[in-house]
Amino acid sequence: MPDEDLTRLGGRPIIFTLYVIAIAIAGLMGGVIGSIGLRDLQAVSYFGIIIFEPTAIGLAAFGMTTVGAVFGSVLLLVTFVSKRYVTE
């Protein structure tokens, strides 16, 4: 790939796409775990604010919310640091 193609591609769309894929995988896995219907699952609390029931939709939403919040926080921190301490 020539250097012109790499600079035109950019890193932000790739990182955002990976972020969305990670959230989708977390939702899919939560849905799978919830649809299996394990007997010992109990309701899950998200920071003591929202309670997710152990259903396929509830666990998918919990997984997507948790991964989105954690990865989103890291991405915001990296973006802040990269804009503030950029060296050229």
Backbone hydrogen bonds in HBPLUS format (Angstrom, degrees):
<---DONOR---> <-ACCEPTOR-->    atom                        ^
c    i                          cat <-CA-CA->   ^        H-A-AA   ^      H-
h    n   atom  resd res      DA  || num        DHA   H-A  angle D-A-AA Bond
n    s   type  num  typ     dist DA aas  dist angle  dist       angle   num
A0005-ASP N   A0002-PRO O   3.17 MM   3  5.60 128.1  2.45 106.8 118.2     1
A0007-THR N   A0003-ASP O   3.15 MM   4  6.44 159.7  2.19 154.1 158.1     2
A0008-ARG N   A0004-GLU O   3.13 MM   4  6.23 149.1  2.23 142.0 150.4     3
A0009-LEU N   A0005-ASP O   3.02 MM   4  6.09 144.3  2.15 141.2 150.1     4
A0010-GLY N   A0006-LEU O   3.46 MM   4  6.68 165.7  2.48 150.3 150.6     5
A0015-ILE N   A0011-GLY O   2.99 MM   4  6.19 166.1  2.01 159.6 163.4     6
A0016-PHE N   A0012-ARG O   2.90 MM   4  6.01 164.6  1.92 154.7 159.2     7
A0017-THR N   A0013-PRO O   2.96 MM   4  6.03 153.9  2.03 139.0 146.1     8
A0018-LEU N   A0014-ILE O   2.97 MM   4  6.24 159.1  2.01 150.3 155.7     9
A0019-TYR N   A0015-ILE O   2.90 MM   4  6.12 148.6  2.00 145.7 154.9    10
A0020-VAL N   A0016-PHE O   2.98 MM   4  6.26 157.8  2.03 149.9 154.7    11
A0021-ILE N   A0017-THR O   2.92 MM   4  6.16 156.9  1.98 148.8 155.7    12
A0022-ALA N   A0018-LEU O   2.91 MM   4  6.09 156.4  1.96 145.4 151.4    13
A0023-ILE N   A0019-TYR O   3.07 MM   4  6.33 155.6  2.13 146.1 152.5    14
A0024-ALA N   A0020-VAL O   2.93 MM   4  6.14 155.7  1.99 147.2 154.2    15
A0025-ILE N   A0021-ILE O   2.90 MM   4  6.14 156.8  1.95 150.9 156.8    16
A0026-ALA N   A0022-ALA O   3.01 MM   4  6.21 156.4  2.07 144.3 150.7    17
A0027-GLY N   A0023-ILE O   2.98 MM   4  6.23 155.3  2.04 146.8 153.4    18
A0028-LEU N   A0024-ALA O   2.88 MM   4  6.11 155.2  1.94 147.0 154.2    19
A0029-MET N   A0025-ILE O   2.88 MM   4  6.08 165.8  1.90 153.5 156.8    20
A0030-GLY N   A0026-ALA O   2.94 MM   4  6.06 156.1  2.00 144.0 151.0    21
A0031-GLY N   A0027-GLY O   2.90 MM   4  6.05 153.1  1.98 143.3 150.9    22
A0032-VAL N   A0028-LEU O   2.91 MM   4  6.18 152.1  1.98 147.5 155.3    23
A0033-ILE N   A0029-MET O   2.93 MM   4  6.14 168.4  1.94 151.1 154.1    24
A0034-GLY N   A0030-GLY O   2.88 MM   4  6.01 158.6  1.93 145.4 152.0    25
A0035-SER N   A0031-GLY O   2.84 MM   4  5.93 144.7  1.96 141.1 150.6    26
A0036-ILE N   A0032-VAL O   3.10 MM   4  6.28 135.5  2.31 145.1 155.0    27
A0044-VAL N   A0052-PHE O   2.80 MM   8  5.10 161.7  1.84 155.6 155.8    28
A0052-PHE N   A0044-VAL O   2.68 MM   8  5.10 169.7  1.69 162.8 162.2    29
A0046-TYR N   A0050-ILE O   2.75 MM   4  5.21 165.3  1.77 161.3 166.2    30
A0049-ILE N   A0046-TYR O   2.99 MM   3  5.79 170.4  1.99 125.9 128.7    31
A0055-THR N   A0053-GLU O   2.80 MM   2  5.61 142.0  1.94  99.5  91.6    32
A0059-LEU N   A0055-THR O   2.93 MM   4  5.98 170.9  1.94 153.7 155.7    33
A0060-ALA N   A0056-ALA O   3.06 MM   4  6.05 147.7  2.17 136.8 146.2    34
A0061-ALA N   A0057-ILE O   2.92 MM   4  6.04 158.9  1.96 146.7 152.2    35
A0062-PHE N   A0058-GLY O   2.95 MM   4  6.15 151.0  2.03 141.4 150.0    36
A0063-GLY N   A0059-LEU O   2.95 MM   4  6.06 163.7  1.97 144.1 148.1    37
A0064-MET N   A0060-ALA O   2.97 MM   4  6.14 163.0  2.00 148.9 153.7    38
A0065-THR N   A0061-ALA O   2.91 MM   4  5.95 158.0  1.96 145.0 151.4    39
A0066-THR N   A0062-PHE O   2.90 MM   4  6.00 165.3  1.93 152.0 156.2    40
A0067-VAL N   A0063-GLY O   3.00 MM   4  6.03 171.8  2.01 150.7 153.1    41
A0068-GLY N   A0064-MET O   2.91 MM   4  5.74 152.6  1.98 136.8 145.8    42
A0069-ALA N   A0065-THR O   2.94 MM   4  5.99 154.6  2.00 142.2 148.8    43
A0070-VAL N   A0066-THR O   2.98 MM   4  6.15 170.1  1.99 155.6 158.3    44
A0071-PHE N   A0067-VAL O   2.91 MM   4  5.81 161.2  1.94 149.3 154.0    45
A0072-GLY N   A0068-GLY O   2.86 MM   4  5.48 142.3  2.00 127.6 139.7    46
A0073-SER N   A0069-ALA O   2.96 MM   4  5.97 152.0  2.04 137.8 144.6    47
A0074-VAL N   A0070-VAL O   3.14 MM   4  6.43 159.5  2.18 148.6 153.9    48
A0075-LEU N   A0071-PHE O   2.87 MM   4  6.09 159.3  1.92 149.9 155.8    49
A0076-LEU N   A0072-GLY O   2.89 MM   4  6.08 156.2  1.95 147.4 153.7    50
A0077-LEU N   A0073-SER O   3.00 MM   4  6.19 156.9  2.05 146.1 152.4    51
A0078-VAL N   A0074-VAL O   2.92 MM   4  6.16 162.1  1.95 152.3 157.0    52
A0079-THR N   A0075-LEU O   2.90 MM   4  6.03 158.6  1.94 146.5 152.8    53
A0080-PHE N   A0076-LEU O   2.94 MM   4  6.09 159.4  1.98 146.7 152.2    54
A0081-VAL N   A0077-LEU O   2.96 MM   4  6.17 167.4  1.98 152.2 155.5    55
A0082-SER N   A0078-VAL O   2.87 MM   4  5.95 159.9  1.91 148.4 154.5    56
A0083-LYS N   A0079-THR O   3.04 MM   4  6.15 150.0  2.13 145.1 152.1    57
A0084-ARG N   A0080-PHE O   3.01 MM   4  6.12 150.4  2.10 145.5 154.0    58
A0085-TYR N   A0081-VAL O   2.91 MM   4  5.82 163.1  1.93 152.5 156.2    59
